[in-house]
Every structure is written in C-alpha cells, then in structure tokens.
Amino acid sequence: SDGLVFTSRLSLKSHPWLADHAIGGVVILPGTGLVELAVRAGDEAGCGVLEELVIEAPLVVPQQGGVRVQVAVGAPNESGSRTVEVYSQREEASDDAETWTRHATGTLSA
C-alpha cells in the first residue's frame, strides 16, 4: 500500500521533561505530544495539515524502561487526505498485535 509507519521510543531517561506532565503520579504524554507526532508523520507523507485528531486513550510513560511508539499514516484517498493513528506498546511487552494500544486517530491533508 501507499501507507507509512514511523517508529520511536519514549522514556523518562531519554525525555526527562515528560516527568513534568504527571497526573496522580502517572506520567502521561501531553495531548500536544500526540499532535506533534501526527503532524511530523504528515510532513514526511506530504500531508502536513492535521485536520482532526481524536484522542482515545492516554499514552502512559513508565517510570522505568520505555514505551515503543508507532505512527501509522494511511494511503491517500481520492481527495489526497490520509488517516493517521498513534499506537504504543510497553517496551517489555511481547511484540504481538494485542499488546499495542491505539491512542489517537485523525486525518491529515496537504
């Protein structure tokens, strides 16, 4: 397909500023971080405008270790828009599809 997948890793060790966004002692990636991930992936796909982003679940950053992040950009539709989805998985989890959590879905355009 003409879709793309971008990968990254977040942890408090590599991104200590994330510790400033804790709720009840749990570190959560701010919503603006999800927006930035989607826009950056859109830039790479030639669709740098984020038309919509629906946050479905918080992205928790563990106190120890890290979290794998994937941003999936779908193939362009007839108008050139693309879907975008942000997923994460705890670093120590097995790599099967059932351990990935979808955090946000949206639409990108040129």
VMD Tcl script that draws the C-alpha trace (Angstrom):
set ca {
  {0.00 0.00 0.00}
  {0.98 3.64 -0.03}
  {0.78 3.85 3.76}
  {3.71 4.62 6.04}
  {4.70 3.64 9.58}
  {7.03 5.73 11.73}
  {8.55 4.38 14.92}
  {10.05 5.91 18.02}
  {10.68 5.26 21.70}
  {9.83 7.39 24.71}
  {11.23 7.09 28.22}
  {11.85 9.34 31.18}
  {15.57 8.74 30.76}
  {15.66 9.97 27.15}
  {12.90 12.58 27.56}
  {13.09 13.78 31.20}
  {10.75 16.72 30.54}
  {7.89 14.22 30.31}
  {8.03 13.82 34.11}
  {6.57 17.36 34.34}
  {3.27 16.04 32.98}
  {2.17 13.63 35.69}
  {-1.39 13.11 36.86}
  {-1.80 11.29 40.14}
  {1.84 10.18 39.94}
  {1.39 8.69 36.45}
  {3.40 10.28 33.63}
  {1.30 10.87 30.52}
  {2.42 12.21 27.14}
  {0.60 15.55 26.76}
  {-2.03 15.81 24.03}
  {0.23 18.28 22.25}
  {2.81 15.48 22.01}
  {0.30 13.31 20.16}
  {-0.44 16.24 17.85}
  {3.28 16.75 17.20}
  {3.77 13.05 16.37}
  {0.86 13.15 13.89}
  {2.00 16.41 12.24}
  {5.60 15.22 11.91}
  {4.49 11.98 10.27}
  {2.21 14.03 8.00}
  {5.13 16.22 6.98}
  {7.05 13.13 5.88}
  {4.00 11.91 3.92}
  {3.42 15.28 2.20}
  {0.30 15.99 4.29}
  {1.45 18.45 6.93}
  {-2.01 19.74 7.92}
  {-3.70 17.94 10.79}
  {-7.42 18.35 10.10}
  {-8.63 16.30 13.05}
  {-7.19 14.26 15.92}
  {-9.34 12.30 18.34}
  {-7.54 11.18 21.49}
  {-8.86 7.78 22.56}
  {-6.57 6.81 25.43}
  {-3.72 8.41 27.39}
  {-0.18 7.39 26.46}
  {1.43 6.43 29.77}
  {5.21 6.67 30.04}
  {6.50 4.15 32.62}
  {8.74 5.21 35.50}
  {11.28 2.54 34.48}
  {12.06 1.46 30.92}
  {10.27 2.91 27.96}
  {7.42 2.69 25.55}
  {7.52 1.95 21.81}
  {5.55 4.37 19.64}
  {4.22 3.85 16.12}
  {2.51 6.44 13.96}
  {0.68 4.88 11.01}
  {-0.25 7.07 8.04}
  {-2.73 5.52 5.62}
  {-2.67 5.65 1.84}
  {-4.08 8.82 0.28}
  {-7.78 8.75 -0.54}
  {-9.32 10.28 -3.68}
  {-9.01 13.82 -2.24}
  {-5.39 13.25 -1.12}
  {-6.18 13.12 2.61}
  {-4.66 10.37 4.76}
  {-5.63 8.77 8.04}
  {-3.20 8.86 10.94}
  {-3.13 6.62 14.01}
  {-0.83 6.72 17.04}
  {-0.07 3.48 18.93}
  {2.17 2.48 21.82}
  {3.42 -0.68 23.48}
  {5.35 -1.14 26.72}
  {8.96 -1.96 25.91}
  {8.92 -5.25 27.82}
  {5.69 -6.48 26.16}
  {5.67 -9.23 23.57}
  {5.51 -7.96 20.01}
  {2.07 -9.35 19.16}
  {-0.65 -7.01 17.91}
  {-2.80 -7.43 21.02}
  {-0.32 -5.57 23.23}
  {-0.46 -2.34 21.18}
  {-2.79 0.43 22.36}
  {-4.28 2.97 19.95}
  {-4.13 6.44 21.48}
  {-5.31 8.72 18.70}
  {-6.82 8.72 15.22}
  {-7.13 11.56 12.79}
  {-6.97 12.98 9.31}
  {-4.06 14.64 7.51}
  {-4.21 16.75 4.35}
  {-1.79 18.66 2.15}
}
mol new
graphics top color blue
foreach p $ca { graphics top sphere $p radius 0.5 }
foreach p [lrange $ca 0 end-1] q [lrange $ca 1 end] { graphics top cylinder $p $q radius 0.2 }
display resetview
